[in-house]
Amino acid sequence: MRQILILSLSFFLLTTCKMEEDTVFITASVRDMSNGSTSFESGEYGSGQQLTFSATQNEGYESVEWINESTGQKYTTNPLAVSVNNDGNFVAVFAHLPSI
């Protein structure tokens, strides 16, 4: 009888406890806001989730790269699509276009 009670209680706990999903905190910003902007919404995301970062340059500038300052990883595509597994701070970098 005792074993049945322990098994029933264990089963109840295993089926009613919510498993916590792994989350990561992701931010996106621009190195110099006078050069351009990003519309990414910083916040918590599921680990392994694919996110897209898009930077828009102001007139006279071009998009150069994204840098994940948390890891040092650099990306040259814009928009940037990556799977996130750890907290990250993605920063858009722009360069001034030469005058013609």
KEKE-3310 file (N, C-alpha, C; in steps of 0.2 Angstrom, whole numbers, plus 5000, padded with zeros to 4 digits):
npx = (5004:5010:5019:5012:5006:5017:5021:5010:5010:5022:5020:5010:5017:5026:5019:5012:5020:5027:5039:5053:5056:5072:5078:5085:5093:5092:5099:5098:5107:5113:5130:5133:5120:5118:5121:5112:5099:5090:5076:5074:5067:5072:5074:5068:5071:5067:5079:5089:5081:5078:5082:5080:5089:5089:5096:5095:5102:5107:5105:5120:5127:5133:5129:5139:5143:5137:5140:5141:5143:5144:5151:5160:5159:5158:5147:5143:5132:5116:5099:5102:5101:5101:5103:5100:5108:5114:5114:5115:5122:5119:5126:5124:5135:5140:5147:5153:5149:5160:5162:5157)
npy = (4994:5006:5008:5010:5022:5030:5029:5034:5047:5052:5051:5060:5072:5073:5074:5086:5096:5110:5111:5121:5132:5135:5150:5165:5181:5194:5208:5222:5235:5251:5256:5269:5280:5291:5287:5277:5265:5252:5240:5230:5221:5220:5208:5193:5177:5161:5148:5143:5148:5156:5172:5187:5201:5218:5232:5249:5261:5278:5292:5294:5284:5267:5250:5240:5229:5217:5215:5203:5208:5200:5189:5192:5188:5192:5198:5200:5201:5209:5210:5201:5184:5173:5159:5159:5154:5158:5172:5188:5203:5212:5222:5235:5241:5255:5263:5279:5285:5288:5305:5311)
npz = (5000:5004:4994:4983:4986:4986:4973:4966:4971:4966:4952:4951:4955:4944:4933:4935:4938:4930:4918:4917:4903:4895:4894:4886:4887:4876:4868:4857:4849:4843:4838:4836:4837:4829:4816:4812:4814:4824:4824:4833:4846:4862:4874:4883:4876:4869:4872:4858:4849:4833:4828:4820:4816:4811:4803:4800:4790:4792:4780:4771:4777:4778:4782:4791:4799:4811:4829:4841:4856:4868:4865:4855:4842:4825:4812:4795:4788:4784:4784:4799:4803:4816:4827:4844:4859:4871:4882:4874:4867:4854:4842:4830:4817:4808:4794:4788:4772:4759:4752:4736)
capx = (5000:5014:5023:5007:5005:5023:5021:5005:5012:5028:5017:5006:5022:5030:5014:5009:5026:5029:5046:5054:5060:5078:5078:5091:5091:5095:5098:5101:5108:5118:5136:5132:5113:5117:5122:5107:5094:5088:5070:5074:5064:5076:5070:5069:5069:5069:5086:5089:5076:5081:5080:5082:5091:5089:5099:5094:5107:5104:5108:5127:5131:5132:5129:5146:5143:5134:5145:5139:5148:5145:5155:5165:5157:5156:5143:5143:5125:5111:5098:5106:5097:5105:5100:5103:5108:5116:5113:5119:5121:5121:5127:5125:5140:5139:5152:5152:5151:5165:5159:5159)
capy = (5000:5012:5009:5013:5029:5034:5029:5039:5054:5053:5052:5066:5077:5073:5076:5092:5101:5113:5111:5128:5132:5138:5157:5169:5188:5197:5215:5225:5242:5254:5259:5277:5281:5296:5283:5272:5262:5245:5240:5224:5222:5217:5204:5186:5173:5154:5146:5139:5152:5160:5179:5191:5208:5222:5238:5254:5266:5285:5295:5295:5279:5260:5245:5237:5223:5216:5212:5201:5210:5195:5183:5195:5186:5197:5195:5205:5201:5213:5208:5195:5179:5168:5155:5161:5149:5161:5179:5191:5210:5213:5230:5237:5246:5258:5267:5285:5284:5294:5310:5310)
capz = (5000:5004:4988:4978:4988:4984:4966:4964:4973:4961:4946:4951:4954:4938:4928:4936:4938:4924:4916:4915:4897:4895:4891:4886:4887:4870:4867:4851:4849:4837:4841:4836:4835:4823:4810:4810:4820:4823:4827:4836:4853:4867:4879:4884:4871:4871:4870:4852:4844:4828:4828:4815:4817:4805:4805:4795:4790:4790:4774:4771:4780:4776:4787:4790:4803:4818:4833:4847:4861:4873:4863:4851:4836:4820:4806:4790:4784:4786:4791:4802:4806:4820:4833:4851:4864:4877:4882:4869:4866:4847:4841:4823:4816:4802:4792:4784:4765:4756:4748:4729)
cpx = (5004:5017:5018:5006:5011:5023:5016:5007:5018:5025:5013:5011:5025:5025:5011:5014:5027:5037:5048:5059:5066:5077:5084:5089:5095:5094:5101:5101:5112:5124:5135:5125:5113:5118:5117:5103:5093:5081:5069:5071:5068:5072:5072:5067:5070:5076:5085:5084:5080:5078:5083:5083:5092:5091:5097:5099:5104:5108:5116:5131:5129:5132:5136:5145:5138:5139:5141:5144:5149:5150:5161:5164:5155:5152:5143:5136:5120:5105:5102:5101:5102:5101:5104:5102:5111:5114:5117:5117:5124:5121:5128:5130:5139:5146:5150:5154:5155:5161:5162:5160)
cpy = (5006:5013:5012:5020:5033:5034:5034:5046:5056:5055:5058:5072:5078:5075:5083:5098:5104:5113:5118:5128:5137:5145:5161:5176:5191:5204:5217:5232:5244:5257:5266:5278:5287:5293:5279:5270:5255:5245:5234:5225:5217:5213:5197:5182:5165:5152:5142:5143:5155:5167:5182:5199:5212:5229:5243:5260:5273:5287:5296:5290:5272:5256:5241:5230:5223:5213:5209:5202:5205:5190:5186:5192:5192:5194:5201:5205:5206:5213:5202:5190:5174:5165:5157:5156:5152:5169:5183:5199:5211:5220:5231:5242:5248:5262:5273:5284:5290:5299:5310:5317)
cpz = (5000:4998:4983:4980:4985:4976:4963:4965:4968:4955:4946:4951:4948:4932:4929:4937:4931:4923:4914:4908:4898:4891:4891:4885:4881:4869:4860:4851:4843:4841:4841:4833:4830:4816:4807:4816:4819:4827:4831:4844:4858:4872:4880:4878:4872:4868:4863:4847:4839:4828:4822:4817:4811:4807:4799:4795:4789:4783:4775:4774:4777:4782:4785:4793:4809:4822:4839:4853:4867:4871:4858:4844:4831:4814:4801:4786:4788:4782:4792:4805:4810:4826:4839:4856:4871:4876:4877:4869:4858:4845:4833:4823:4809:4800:4788:4777:4763:4752:4741:4726)
residu = (MET:ARG:GLN:ILE:LEU:ILE:LEU:SER:LEU:SER:PHE:PHE:LEU:LEU:THR:THR:CYS:LYS:MET:GLU:GLU:ASP:THR:VAL:PHE:ILE:THR:ALA:SER:VAL:ARG:ASP:MET:SER:ASN:GLY:SER:THR:SER:PHE:GLU:SER:GLY:GLU:TYR:GLY:SER:GLY:GLN:GLN:LEU:THR:PHE:SER:ALA:THR:GLN:ASN:GLU:GLY:TYR:GLU:SER:VAL:GLU:TRP:ILE:ASN:GLU:SER:THR:GLY:GLN:LYS:TYR:THR:THR:ASN:PRO:LEU:ALA:VAL:SER:VAL:ASN:ASN:ASP:GLY:ASN:PHE:VAL:ALA:VAL:PHE:ALA:HIS:LEU:PRO:SER:ILE)
# end
